[in-house]
């Protein structure tokens, strides 16, 4: 059950959209945020975009990683993990909605399992 919810309009008068966010407090993980808003791209363009992310390398000595995975029956998802307790996220498109699950405690690849449950 969410501990808080938030809704905000964004975009222009011609292309108005709404962002909805939910906050969950999950034992052993901490605060997790779930953002949902209308997708700003096609599923095909999103898949191409995230496929390029793991190839992007940060400055020498940077930490963390990107990884492409499947979620919810094979939808392409981008996992972003920063090292040392920094934020993480999982993002995917589902039924025309851009969904992002994010938290502030790096839990590595376990976050994909977490994202499927919230």
C-alpha positions as CSV (number, residue, x, y, z in Angstrom):
1,X,0.0,0.0,0.0
2,X,1.5,3.4,-0.9
3,X,2.4,5.8,1.9
4,X,1.9,8.8,-0.3
5,X,0.7,9.7,-3.8
6,X,1.3,12.8,-6.0
7,X,0.0,14.0,-9.3
8,X,1.3,16.9,-11.5
9,X,0.5,18.3,-14.9
10,X,3.2,18.9,-17.4
11,X,3.6,19.6,-21.1
12,X,2.0,22.3,-23.1
13,X,-1.6,23.3,-23.7
14,X,-1.5,21.2,-27.0
15,X,0.2,18.2,-25.4
16,X,-0.9,18.2,-21.8
17,X,0.1,15.2,-19.7
18,X,-0.1,14.1,-16.1
19,X,2.6,12.5,-14.0
20,X,1.5,10.2,-11.1
21,X,3.9,9.1,-8.4
22,X,3.4,6.7,-5.5
23,X,5.8,6.2,-2.6
24,X,6.2,2.9,-0.9
25,X,8.2,2.0,2.2
26,X,9.5,-1.5,1.7
27,X,11.3,-3.4,4.5
28,X,15.0,-4.1,3.8
29,X,14.8,-1.7,0.7
30,X,13.5,1.6,2.1
31,X,11.5,4.2,0.2
32,X,10.6,3.3,-3.4
33,X,9.0,5.6,-5.8
34,X,6.8,4.6,-8.8
35,X,6.3,7.2,-11.5
36,X,3.8,6.7,-14.3
37,X,3.1,9.1,-17.2
38,X,2.1,8.9,-20.9
39,X,5.0,7.5,-23.0
40,X,6.7,10.2,-24.9
41,X,8.0,7.8,-27.5
42,X,7.0,4.6,-29.3
43,X,7.9,1.2,-27.8
44,X,10.3,0.6,-30.7
45,X,12.1,3.9,-30.2
46,X,12.3,3.2,-26.5
47,X,13.8,-0.3,-27.1
48,X,16.4,1.2,-29.4
49,X,17.2,4.0,-27.0
50,X,17.8,1.7,-24.0
51,X,19.8,-0.8,-26.1
52,X,22.3,2.0,-26.6
53,X,22.7,2.9,-22.9
54,X,24.9,0.0,-21.8
55,X,27.4,1.0,-24.5
56,X,27.7,4.5,-23.0
57,X,30.7,4.6,-20.7
58,X,31.2,7.3,-18.1
59,X,34.4,9.0,-17.2
60,X,37.3,6.8,-16.1
61,X,36.8,5.6,-12.6
62,X,33.0,6.2,-12.6
63,X,30.8,3.7,-10.9
64,X,27.5,2.1,-11.5
65,X,26.0,0.5,-14.7
66,X,23.1,0.3,-17.1
67,X,21.6,-3.0,-18.1
68,X,18.8,-4.0,-20.4
69,X,16.5,-6.7,-19.1
70,X,13.0,-8.0,-19.6
71,X,10.1,-7.3,-17.3
72,X,6.4,-8.2,-17.1
73,X,6.2,-10.8,-19.8
74,X,9.1,-9.7,-22.0
75,X,8.9,-5.9,-22.1
76,X,12.3,-4.3,-22.5
77,X,13.4,-2.4,-19.4
78,X,16.4,-0.3,-18.5
79,X,18.1,-0.9,-15.2
80,X,20.3,1.9,-13.9
81,X,22.3,1.3,-10.8
82,X,24.8,3.7,-9.2
83,X,27.4,2.3,-6.8
84,X,27.8,3.0,-3.1
85,X,24.2,3.4,-1.9
86,X,23.3,5.9,-4.7
87,X,20.0,5.9,-6.5
88,X,18.8,3.1,-8.8
89,X,15.9,2.8,-11.2
90,X,14.0,0.5,-13.6
91,X,12.1,2.0,-16.5
92,X,9.9,0.4,-19.1
93,X,6.9,1.2,-21.3
94,X,3.6,-0.7,-20.7
95,X,0.3,0.0,-22.5
96,X,1.4,3.5,-23.6
97,X,2.6,4.4,-20.1
98,X,6.2,5.1,-19.1
99,X,6.8,3.4,-15.8
100,X,9.8,4.1,-13.6
101,X,10.5,2.4,-10.2
102,X,13.3,4.2,-8.3
103,X,14.9,4.1,-4.9
104,X,17.9,5.6,-3.1
105,X,19.6,2.4,-1.9
106,X,21.6,0.5,-4.5
107,X,20.4,-3.1,-4.5
108,X,21.8,-4.2,-7.8
109,X,20.0,-6.7,-10.0
110,X,17.5,-7.5,-7.2
111,X,15.7,-4.3,-8.1
112,X,14.2,-5.9,-11.3
113,X,12.3,-8.4,-9.0
114,X,11.2,-5.5,-6.8
115,X,9.9,-3.5,-9.8
116,X,7.7,-6.4,-10.9
117,X,6.1,-6.4,-7.4
118,X,5.1,-2.7,-7.0
